[in-house]
Amino acid sequence: MLRRFTDHPASVDETYLQHMGMAFSFGMRMLMGSFACFVHGLFPWLCLTRGSDTVRSLHHRMVTNRAGRPQQPDARLASVK
């Protein structure tokens, strides 16, 4: 059972707590970006690029942080194929 908490973080060279911190960080940035999108929907002159800037920034962080690390296929996905 404990392996469920450690297998995936280990596959990206992180501990459980490091992975949780990264996930929370990404989640908070996504919440802020989504809020900006809602504000932009109501007031089109506000938050003109915040949503797309957030997506670009998070994508860059994830790709940069994972570059050079061996990618191990997720066992759940392998069983679907």
ZIMOVEN-V549442 format. One record per residue. N is the residue number from 0. RES is the residue in one small letter. SS is DSSP state (2 for helix, 1 for strand, 0 for the rest). NEAR is the number of other ideal C-beta (glycine too) atoms within 12 Angstrom. D_CENTER is the distance of its C-alpha to the mean C-alpha in whole Angstrom. Layout:
N&RES&SS&NEAR&D_CENTER ; N&RES&SS&NEAR&D_CENTER
This chain:
0&m&0&6&24 ; 1&l&0&9&23 ; 2&r&2&12&21 ; 3&r&2&12&19 ; 4&f&2&15&17 ; 5&t&2&18&17 ; 6&d&2&19&17 ; 7&h&2&25&14 ; 8&p&2&23&13 ; 9&a&2&19&16 ; 10&s&2&20&15 ; 11&v&0&24&13 ; 12&d&0&18&15 ; 13&e&0&21&14 ; 14&t&0&15&16 ; 15&y&2&19&15 ; 16&l&2&13&15 ; 17&q&2&18&13 ; 18&h&2&22&10 ; 19&m&2&17&11 ; 20&g&2&15&11 ; 21&m&2&24&8 ; 22&a&2&20&6 ; 23&f&2&14&9 ; 24&s&2&19&8 ; 25&f&2&22&5 ; 26&g&2&16&7 ; 27&m&2&16&10 ; 28&r&2&26&9 ; 29&m&2&23&8 ; 30&l&2&17&11 ; 31&m&2&22&13 ; 32&g&2&26&13 ; 33&s&2&20&14 ; 34&f&2&19&17 ; 35&a&2&24&18 ; 36&c&2&24&18 ; 37&f&2&17&20 ; 38&v&2&18&22 ; 39&h&2&21&23 ; 40&g&2&16&24 ; 41&l&2&12&26 ; 42&f&0&12&27 ; 43&p&0&11&27 ; 44&w&0&9&28 ; 45&l&0&16&25 ; 46&c&0&22&21 ; 47&l&0&15&22 ; 48&t&0&15&19 ; 49&r&2&23&17 ; 50&g&2&25&15 ; 51&s&2&16&15 ; 52&d&2&19&14 ; 53&t&2&26&11 ; 54&v&2&21&10 ; 55&r&2&16&11 ; 56&s&2&21&10 ; 57&l&2&26&7 ; 58&h&2&18&8 ; 59&h&2&15&10 ; 60&r&2&18&9 ; 61&m&2&20&7 ; 62&v&2&14&10 ; 63&t&2&12&12 ; 64&n&2&19&11 ; 65&r&2&18&11 ; 66&a&0&13&14 ; 67&g&0&10&17 ; 68&r&0&16&16 ; 69&p&0&11&18 ; 70&q&0&14&16 ; 71&q&0&16&17 ; 72&p&0&14&17 ; 73&d&0&14&16 ; 74&a&2&14&20 ; 75&r&2&12&19 ; 76&l&2&12&18 ; 77&a&2&9&21 ; 78&s&2&8&24 ; 79&v&2&8&23 ; 80&k&0&8&24
